[in-house]
Amino acid sequence: MKPLEKFLKKQTSHLAGGGMAGARSLQRRQSVSRILPAFLKEPMPPDHADVFADEPGPEAADGRWLELPDVLRSPSSDELSPCEPLTPSGSPPLLLPDTPEALLGRALEQLLGAARHSPTAELLLDDLILTHSLFLPTDRFLLELQQHFSGASDYSSPSWDQSDVLQRKQAVLSVLLHFMETYKGILQEEESTFKLIKDLYPLVMKDVQRFPALEEEVKQLHRLVETAELRVTQEVSANTRKVKPLFRHFRRIDSCLQPRVAFRGSDEIFCRVYMPDHSYVTIRSRLSASVEDILTSVSEKLQYSEEPSGRDEALILVAVASSGEKAMLKPNEDCVFTTLGINSHLFACTKDSLDNLVPLPEEIQSSPGDTEIHRLEAEDVASHLTVFHWELFSCVHEVEFVDYVFHGERGRRETANLELLLQRCSEVQHWVTTEVLLCESAGKRAQLLKKFIKTAAICKQNQDMLSFFAVVMGLDNAAVSRLRLTWEKMPGKFKNLFRKFENFTDPCRNHKTYRDVISRMRPPVIPFVPLILKDLTFINESSKTFLDGLVNVEKMHAVAERVRTIRKYRSTPLRIDTESSPNHLQTKAYVRQFQVIDNQNLLFELSHKLEPSSQ
């Protein structure tokens, strides 16, 4: 079991009396186990009820129902901070547990007539749209809506049956429009979903003649469908002209200087696949391509190359990390590009040559000396970090957080942007550690420590908590923290400031210090994303989604609450001027294309060369 899996299983065992929903293991991806190892230092203590969740009652202790506390309720009002409750303490849930289909019917009841414009109904609608995939797959969800709209649904209740046809159709359209507004930009990734919407569209258009009051909703639906179809055409056309660059794929200045845009599974990228002798072929592939598709492309390339013959044996695809760790990928695995480690590479080889695979030379060698960071100002570095991470954070669709935690491997093609943001989080941490350990002069190392501490302070001031955590954790890496002689050269005020930063990032009491501070921040905010995933994982692991076929609506509300927090952080655009420096473009390119060492053994070797243990 990976470190993050152990960490999450341990803390949720504390919270749910050790008897969660059975002994099921978390199905996590490779990238998760590499997210900021320092974040996993301490498990959440069992006595943290005042921070995150009340002590579980008898029902929660057996992993069945979990009554989640008011700290998990919705922050949708602009006057509220991201973690402030919207509904009052002790208020009843908006819906009671029910079967998935009946739950949808009861939600539609809440949207009948004028009540559908009330804050309560809007909150319920948002909960339903954000979390429906937990209990009702999207295809079934849309089919149920279609049946409700056409009057073919079996659902029945006094208020639903007594309402007129117009009100029922308006309720259905409210759900459909909110669904399309929420999922716009990713609808085309699932052809069956988009087809169901297009099948429902003519039914709606036909009814507008019978019910003129639907005209406004129909206009909105027409605009959303038309926009989605135009987007498909534009993306197909664009893909024939341009391939989107991923991190660390072909370090070209012109690519890294471009603003980041969201990745979709259908996007095409270039990728290098290496051979055991470190030669490589370059292929063009969909981001969501399966391992089998990638190997097919590699084989076709090899047929037309001058590579030696004798490759009749079937090829396998292997991910090789800089540490030498190998992971053989299964033929049906997909979206492997965004789950590779920072310095991992894809190798194609036969099974007989698997043991002979070694990392690329540049991943296991280092060249100590002064690097570009020494000539840069902390203010410029921090500003460029914040701007770049805001671009990456803005590319992550809010639903990716739900897919990542709740749908595991199945949601991989929908979570590429979140995967890349997590990879970047780890990359910044290793960048800080690498730069310090490549500096051979003790005096310059001390100056570099000061620069990184100042960079962290400015990132915190910019409300870029992702960069702040990553920089502090990079300095807190054991290979850096052991450099006693270097730290002694630091001025006292910087030592004290760093101790405060360590206390701020301390995970004890479930990151209470961090949560208190971020709750007072106003958007734009870049949060520490791994903590959001940890919260969602806690919600998932500490309570069942179903019990006796009924949906746990408290879990549904709690998940939607966390997603709305993400929405709140991004509700105001970021405004930071990064073009004041004369070397603006060089700084920008440097910050967006770090060269890092992610092999902890190699980092320790560098550390001991700088300051042997005997000193």
Protein Blocks (a to p, Z undefined) as FASTA:
>chain_A
ZZklmmmmmmmmmmnnopaghjbdcdddfklmmgokklmmpccdfklmmmmpccddfklm
nopaccddfklmccfbfkbcfkbcfbdghiacfbdcddfklmmmmmmmmmgcjllmpmkl
mmmmmmmmmmmmmmocfklmmmmmmmmmnopafbdcfklmmpcfklmmmmmmmmmmmmmm
mmgojlmmpmmlmmmmmmmmmmmmmmmmmmmmlmmmmmmmmmmmmmmmmmmmmmmmmmmm
pccddehiapafklmmpccddddfkbccddddddfkopacdddddfklcfklmmmmmmmm
mmmmcbdehilbccddddddfkopacdddfkbghklmmpcfkbccddddfklmmmpccdf
klmgccedddfklmpcfklmmmmmmmmmmmmmmmpcfklmmmmmmnmmmlmmmmmmmmmm
mmmmmmmmmmmmmmmmmpmblklmmmmmmmmmmmmmmmmmnopaklmmmmmmmmmpmklm
mmmmlmmmpcfklmmmmmmmmmmmpmghhimlmmmmmmmpccdddddfklmmmmmmmmmm
mpcfbgghiacfklmmmmmmmmmmmmmmmmpccdddfklpfklmmmmmmmmmccddfbfk
lmmmmmmmmmgfkZZ
